[in-house]
């Protein structure tokens, strides 16, 4: 199961995005297969950038 939620904003050649990913926790096991803990897999990502020429602005 994966839930991906995000938004991208573009304005005058600049691009900014924000996304949140939620994945189920993973079990951490030792070499014998015994569960020794869990790891959370959710994270928040932010990206900022720009582009020069081309794209939808270059028409």
C-alpha positions in Angstrom: 0.0 0.0 0.0 1.3 3.4 -0.9 -0.2 6.8 -0.5 1.5 9.6 -2.5 0.2 13.1 -2.1 1.8 16.1 -3.7 1.5 19.5 -5.3 3.7 21.3 -7.9 3.6 25.1 -8.5 5.1 26.7 -11.6 5.4 30.4 -12.1 7.5 32.3 -14.6 10.1 29.6 -15.0 10.4 28.7 -11.4 9.1 25.4 -10.0 8.4 24.4 -6.4 6.9 21.1 -5.2 5.9 19.5 -2.0 5.0 15.9 -1.5 4.3 13.5 1.3 4.8 9.8 1.0 3.4 7.4 3.5 4.4 3.7 3.3 3.7 1.0 5.9 6.4 0.4 8.6 9.1 -2.2 7.8 10.2 -4.9 10.2 13.9 -5.0 11.0 15.2 -8.6 11.5 18.5 -10.0 12.7 20.4 -12.7 10.8 18.3 -15.4 12.5 15.0 -13.8 11.3 13.9 -12.5 14.7 12.2 -9.1 14.7 14.4 -6.6 16.5 12.5 -3.4 15.6 10.6 -1.4 13.0 11.5 1.4 10.6 9.1 4.2 9.6 8.9 4.9 5.9 7.0 8.1 5.6 8.7 11.3 4.5 8.1 14.8 3.4 9.9 16.1 0.2 10.4 19.6 -0.9 12.0 20.6 -4.2 12.7 24.0 -5.7 14.1 24.7 -9.2 13.9 26.6 -12.4 14.1 26.0 -16.1 15.5 28.1 -18.9 13.9 28.0 -22.4 11.7 25.4 -23.8 8.8 23.9 -21.9 5.3 25.4 -22.1 6.7 28.9 -21.8 8.8 28.6 -25.0 5.8 28.3 -27.4 
